[in-house]
Amino acid sequence: MKIIVPMAGMGKRMRPHTLTIPKPLLPIAGKPIVQRLVEDIAALSDEKIEEIAFIIGDFGEAVEANLKSIAAALGAKGSVYHQEEALGTAHAILCAKESLDGKVIVAFADTLFRADFKLDDSKDGVLWVQQIENPEQFGVVKVDDDQVITDFIEKPKTFVSDLAMIGIYYFKDGANLASELQYLIDNNIIKGGEYQLPDALKNMTEKGLKFTPGTVIDWLDCGNKNATVLTNKQVLEFNKDKNWISDDVKTKDAVIISPCYIGKGVVIERSVVGPHVSIGDGCHIENSIIENSIVQSNSTVKNANFHNSMIGNYVEYLNQAEEKSLGDYSTHGK
């Protein structure tokens, strides 16, 4: 089986953090979002993962090497494709056309999940969905009495269903998916200036293919700062029986309230950290209280008190007591 990961978006809602790093590489409990995503799929699937194909923008050679190493760590081939123009979800997936054959999971890299991941080969595909209260903000599906999906509606203005597609899809025949995506482009079937995956799915169901909804236990969004901090909290809670505090962390008159992730080479002095805090490698925390936040690598926090915050890499956050979202290489306070 192959995993296809479209991740070429600019991540505008996550700025300033995505000005220096692609959103799927932002850390959740010490690991990039996209790494957690593919590891979760591999762990839940009974199928061997043969290849992981990443569709990216112009992210640079270092990012491409990082992505290939993530695939290699799972025993899979890592492939990188480029979407040079933002032309929608269908176009993005088709950029990996050479990898679209056999059993395929398509997973968009701005969401994490916990789900029942059993694949039923008697069906043509599975679309994982979550029952939500505000379906008008999402793409939703309609199902019949046999729990077969009959329609796909993008951001309905009136109520038709409360089953939102979370961005993870299984297809028994990747080549068939590629053919339907190509049909959209060849016939210029566009909505909102983009080629949309639900249009291909609708064509496939009209031809008699049967898709069923997959069961989601938890849907963890990483679309903006608040959602990402909440997802970090949830991942830490789900794994609170694990020790994610590095052996070389140095503390002096400090309290760490679990669950937390503390990376390598971190120094914490006269501070209270946690619960639900992730601190990346090489950070220095002094005279501070931090709760429910993400601090990325090589940052310095002194005389601060904050929660629900996201601090980037190589940041100096000094003498402050307020919720913040600070991008890489910034200084706040004196």
SELODREN-25912 format. One record per residue (C-alpha): x, y, z; residue number from 1. Coordinates in steps of 0.25 Angstrom, whole numbers, m for minus. Layout:
BEGIN
x X	y Y	z Z	pos NUM
...
***
This chain:
BEGIN
x 0	y 0	z 0	pos 1
x 4	y 14	z m3	pos 2
x 2	y 27	z 5	pos 3
x 0	y 40	z m3	pos 4
x 2	y 53	z 5	pos 5
x m2	y 66	z m1	pos 6
x 5	y 77	z 6	pos 7
x 8	y 88	z m3	pos 8
x m1	y 99	z 3	pos 9
x 5	y 112	z 8	pos 10
x m1	y 110	z 22	pos 11
x m6	y 125	z 23	pos 12
x m14	y 123	z 35	pos 13
x m2	y 118	z 43	pos 14
x 7	y 130	z 40	pos 15
x 17	y 135	z 45	pos 16
x 21	y 121	z 47	pos 17
x 20	y 117	z 33	pos 18
x 28	y 128	z 28	pos 19
x 41	y 120	z 31	pos 20
x 36	y 105	z 31	pos 21
x 24	y 98	z 24	pos 22
x 12	y 95	z 33	pos 23
x 13	y 80	z 32	pos 24
x 27	y 81	z 38	pos 25
x 23	y 89	z 50	pos 26
x 25	y 80	z 63	pos 27
x 14	y 74	z 71	pos 28
x 20	y 67	z 84	pos 29
x 34	y 68	z 78	pos 30
x 30	y 62	z 64	pos 31
x 26	y 69	z 51	pos 32
x 11	y 68	z 48	pos 33
x 14	y 60	z 35	pos 34
x 23	y 50	z 42	pos 35
x 12	y 47	z 53	pos 36
x 2	y 46	z 42	pos 37
x 9	y 35	z 34	pos 38
x 14	y 28	z 46	pos 39
x m1	y 27	z 51	pos 40
x m6	y 22	z 38	pos 41
x 6	y 11	z 37	pos 42
x 3	y 7	z 52	pos 43
x m12	y 5	z 50	pos 44
x m11	y m2	z 36	pos 45
x m9	y m17	z 34	pos 46
x m3	y m14	z 20	pos 47
x 11	y m12	z 18	pos 48
x 14	y 2	z 14	pos 49
x 23	y 2	z 1	pos 50
x 24	y 16	z m2	pos 51
x 20	y 30	z 3	pos 52
x 19	y 41	z m7	pos 53
x 19	y 55	z m2	pos 54
x 14	y 66	z m11	pos 55
x 20	y 79	z m7	pos 56
x 23	y 93	z m12	pos 57
x 37	y 100	z m13	pos 58
x 41	y 96	z 1	pos 59
x 56	y 93	z m2	pos 60
x 66	y 81	z m3	pos 61
x 67	y 80	z 13	pos 62
x 52	y 78	z 14	pos 63
x 51	y 68	z 3	pos 64
x 63	y 60	z 10	pos 65
x 55	y 61	z 23	pos 66
x 42	y 55	z 17	pos 67
x 50	y 44	z 10	pos 68
x 56	y 40	z 23	pos 69
x 42	y 40	z 30	pos 70
x 38	y 30	z 19	pos 71
x 51	y 22	z 21	pos 72
x 49	y 21	z 36	pos 73
x 36	y 13	z 33	pos 74
x 43	y 4	z 23	pos 75
x 36	y 11	z 11	pos 76
x 41	y 18	z m1	pos 77
x 40	y 33	z 0	pos 78
x 36	y 40	z m13	pos 79
x 35	y 56	z m15	pos 80
x 26	y 62	z m25	pos 81
x 24	y 77	z m27	pos 82
x 11	y 85	z m29	pos 83
x 16	y 98	z m34	pos 84
x 2	y 105	z m35	pos 85
x m9	y 104	z m25	pos 86
x m20	y 98	z m33	pos 87
x m27	y 90	z m23	pos 88
x m28	y 77	z m16	pos 89
x m30	y 68	z m28	pos 90
x m19	y 75	z m36	pos 91
x m9	y 73	z m24	pos 92
x m12	y 58	z m23	pos 93
x m10	y 56	z m38	pos 94
x 4	y 62	z m37	pos 95
x 7	y 49	z m31	pos 96
x 1	y 41	z m43	pos 97
x 13	y 32	z m44	pos 98
x 11	y 27	z m30	pos 99
x m4	y 25	z m32	pos 100
x m6	y 10	z m34	pos 101
x m11	y m1	z m25	pos 102
x m16	y 1	z m11	pos 103
x m14	y 16	z m7	pos 104
x m17	y 25	z 5	pos 105
x m18	y 40	z 2	pos 106
x m16	y 48	z 15	pos 107
x m15	y 63	z 15	pos 108
x m4	y 68	z 25	pos 109
x m12	y 78	z 33	pos 110
x m19	y 68	z 42	pos 111
x m16	y 57	z 52	pos 112
x m26	y 46	z 56	pos 113
x m29	y 34	z 64	pos 114
x m38	y 24	z 56	pos 115
x m43	y 10	z 53	pos 116
x m34	y 7	z 42	pos 117
x m39	y m6	z 37	pos 118
x m39	y m7	z 22	pos 119
x m50	y m14	z 15	pos 120
x m46	y m20	z 2	pos 121
x m60	y m22	z m2	pos 122
x m62	y m7	z m3	pos 123
x m55	y 2	z m14	pos 124
x m51	y 12	z m3	pos 125
x m53	y 18	z 11	pos 126
x m54	y 32	z 14	pos 127
x m52	y 36	z 29	pos 128
x m62	y 45	z 34	pos 129
x m66	y 52	z 47	pos 130
x m79	y 56	z 52	pos 131
x m79	y 71	z 55	pos 132
x m88	y 83	z 59	pos 133
x m84	y 93	z 48	pos 134
x m84	y 85	z 35	pos 135
x m86	y 98	z 27	pos 136
x m71	y 100	z 29	pos 137
x m66	y 86	z 23	pos 138
x m68	y 77	z 12	pos 139
x m78	y 66	z 16	pos 140
x m84	y 53	z 11	pos 141
x m98	y 47	z 10	pos 142
x m100	y 32	z 13	pos 143
x m111	y 22	z 10	pos 144
x m117	y 12	z 19	pos 145
x m106	y 2	z 16	pos 146
x m96	y 13	z 20	pos 147
x m91	y 15	z 6	pos 148
x m87	y 29	z 2	pos 149
x m97	y 35	z m8	pos 150
x m92	y 49	z m9	pos 151
x m81	y 59	z m6	pos 152
x m85	y 74	z m3	pos 153
x m74	y 84	z m1	pos 154
x m78	y 95	z 10	pos 155
x m93	y 93	z 9	pos 156
x m101	y 106	z 12	pos 157
x m113	y 98	z 16	pos 158
x m113	y 85	z 25	pos 159
x m111	y 72	z 17	pos 160
x m102	y 64	z 26	pos 161
x m93	y 66	z 38	pos 162
x m82	y 56	z 34	pos 163
x m70	y 64	z 30	pos 164
x m58	y 58	z 22	pos 165
x m46	y 60	z 31	pos 166
x m36	y 58	z 19	pos 167
x m32	y 44	z 20	pos 168
x m37	y 34	z 9	pos 169
x m34	y 20	z 5	pos 170
x m35	y 15	z m10	pos 171
x m34	y 1	z m14	pos 172
x m30	y 5	z m28	pos 173
x m21	y 17	z m29	pos 174
x m20	y 16	z m44	pos 175
x m35	y 18	z m45	pos 176
x m34	y 30	z m36	pos 177
x m23	y 36	z m45	pos 178
x m32	y 34	z m57	pos 179
x m44	y 42	z m50	pos 180
x m34	y 53	z m46	pos 181
x m29	y 54	z m60	pos 182
x m43	y 55	z m65	pos 183
x m46	y 67	z m57	pos 184
x m34	y 74	z m62	pos 185
x m36	y 70	z m77	pos 186
x m50	y 75	z m76	pos 187
x m47	y 87	z m68	pos 188
x m57	y 84	z m57	pos 189
x m53	y 95	z m47	pos 190
x m60	y 101	z m35	pos 191
x m55	y 113	z m28	pos 192
x m43	y 113	z m38	pos 193
x m38	y 100	z m33	pos 194
x m40	y 85	z m37	pos 195
x m47	y 78	z m25	pos 196
x m45	y 64	z m20	pos 197
x m60	y 63	z m17	pos 198
x m64	y 65	z m31	pos 199
x m55	y 52	z m35	pos 200
x m62	y 45	z m24	pos 201
x m75	y 48	z m28	pos 202
x m72	y 43	z m42	pos 203
x m67	y 30	z m37	pos 204
x m80	y 27	z m29	pos 205
x m88	y 31	z m41	pos 206
x m81	y 20	z m48	pos 207
x m85	y 10	z m37	pos 208
x m72	y 10	z m28	pos 209
x m76	y 8	z m14	pos 210
x m69	y 17	z m3	pos 211
x m72	y 15	z 12	pos 212
x m70	y 25	z 24	pos 213
x m59	y 21	z 33	pos 214
x m60	y 23	z 48	pos 215
x m52	y 34	z 55	pos 216
x m50	y 34	z 70	pos 217
x m43	y 47	z 70	pos 218
x m40	y 58	z 59	pos 219
x m29	y 67	z 63	pos 220
x m28	y 80	z 54	pos 221
x m15	y 87	z 52	pos 222
x m21	y 99	z 44	pos 223
x m17	y 110	z 53	pos 224
x m9	y 114	z 65	pos 225
x m20	y 111	z 75	pos 226
x m24	y 98	z 68	pos 227
x m9	y 93	z 68	pos 228
x m7	y 96	z 82	pos 229
x m20	y 88	z 86	pos 230
x m15	y 77	z 77	pos 231
x m2	y 77	z 84	pos 232
x m9	y 76	z 97	pos 233
x m18	y 64	z 92	pos 234
x m6	y 56	z 87	pos 235
x 1	y 58	z 100	pos 236
x m11	y 53	z 108	pos 237
x m13	y 41	z 99	pos 238
x 2	y 37	z 102	pos 239
x 3	y 41	z 116	pos 240
x 8	y 28	z 120	pos 241
x 20	y 30	z 112	pos 242
x 33	y 37	z 117	pos 243
x 35	y 48	z 106	pos 244
x 46	y 56	z 115	pos 245
x 60	y 54	z 110	pos 246
x 70	y 48	z 119	pos 247
x 80	y 60	z 118	pos 248
x 70	y 71	z 122	pos 249
x 76	y 80	z 133	pos 250
x 67	y 85	z 144	pos 251
x 70	y 94	z 156	pos 252
x 58	y 98	z 165	pos 253
x 49	y 94	z 154	pos 254
x 35	y 87	z 154	pos 255
x 31	y 79	z 141	pos 256
x 16	y 75	z 142	pos 257
x 13	y 64	z 133	pos 258
x 9	y 61	z 122	pos 259
x 20	y 69	z 115	pos 260
x 30	y 67	z 104	pos 261
x 44	y 72	z 107	pos 262
x 55	y 71	z 96	pos 263
x 70	y 69	z 97	pos 264
x 79	y 79	z 103	pos 265
x 68	y 87	z 110	pos 266
x 71	y 95	z 122	pos 267
x 60	y 99	z 132	pos 268
x 63	y 107	z 144	pos 269
x 54	y 113	z 155	pos 270
x 42	y 110	z 146	pos 271
x 29	y 102	z 145	pos 272
x 26	y 95	z 132	pos 273
x 13	y 88	z 129	pos 274
x 4	y 82	z 128	pos 275
x 3	y 80	z 113	pos 276
x 15	y 87	z 109	pos 277
x 25	y 83	z 98	pos 278
x 39	y 89	z 98	pos 279
x 49	y 86	z 86	pos 280
x 63	y 83	z 87	pos 281
x 73	y 93	z 92	pos 282
x 63	y 103	z 99	pos 283
x 67	y 110	z 112	pos 284
x 55	y 113	z 121	pos 285
x 57	y 122	z 134	pos 286
x 49	y 129	z 144	pos 287
x 36	y 125	z 136	pos 288
x 23	y 118	z 137	pos 289
x 18	y 111	z 124	pos 290
x 5	y 104	z 122	pos 291
x m2	y 98	z 110	pos 292
x 8	y 103	z 100	pos 293
x 18	y 99	z 89	pos 294
x 33	y 105	z 90	pos 295
x 41	y 100	z 78	pos 296
x 56	y 98	z 77	pos 297
x 67	y 107	z 82	pos 298
x 59	y 118	z 88	pos 299
x 61	y 125	z 101	pos 300
x 49	y 129	z 111	pos 301
x 52	y 137	z 123	pos 302
x 43	y 144	z 133	pos 303
x 31	y 140	z 126	pos 304
x 17	y 134	z 129	pos 305
x 9	y 129	z 118	pos 306
x m1	y 119	z 113	pos 307
x m8	y 115	z 100	pos 308
x 4	y 120	z 92	pos 309
x 13	y 116	z 81	pos 310
x 28	y 120	z 81	pos 311
x 36	y 118	z 69	pos 312
x 51	y 114	z 67	pos 313
x 62	y 123	z 72	pos 314
x 53	y 132	z 79	pos 315
x 56	y 141	z 91	pos 316
x 43	y 143	z 100	pos 317
x 47	y 152	z 112	pos 318
x 40	y 159	z 123	pos 319
x 26	y 156	z 118	pos 320
x 13	y 151	z 123	pos 321
x 3	y 149	z 111	pos 322
x m2	y 139	z 101	pos 323
x 7	y 140	z 89	pos 324
x 9	y 134	z 75	pos 325
x 24	y 137	z 71	pos 326
x 31	y 133	z 58	pos 327
x 45	y 128	z 57	pos 328
x 57	y 137	z 60	pos 329
x 48	y 148	z 67	pos 330
x 50	y 155	z 80	pos 331
x 39	y 160	z 89	pos 332
x 42	y 168	z 102	pos 333
x 55	y 173	z 108	pos 334
***
